Amino acid sequence: MLTTVWIIQIISAVLLIVLVLLHSPKGDGLGAIGGAANLFSSQKSAEKGLNHVTYVLSAIFLVCSFITGYHLFH
């Protein structure tokens, strides 16, 4: 069973890395100086769905981490 939890944890970790890299940056950065901050704005529904998937995967990763830690130290 612990091997299954490890596999789920590794898969969720890799997917979390990919999802975090897919997120659009929240800050305006240097684009705010020239007024080009809204030039490349993304759709709100896509960002909302991406946030939801990221929250669910992070919860799965945390639960797997707690299960692994409990089995290793108990």
Sequence and secondary structure as in RCSB ss.txt:
>XXXX:A:sequence
MLTTVWIIQIISAVLLIVLVLLHSPKGDGLGAIGGAANLFSSQKSAEKGLNHVTYVLSAIFLVCSFITGYHLFH
>XXXX:A:secstr
 HHHHHHHHHHHHHHHHHHHHHS  SS TTHHHHT TTTT   HHHHHHHHHHHHHHHHHHHHHHHHHHHHHH 
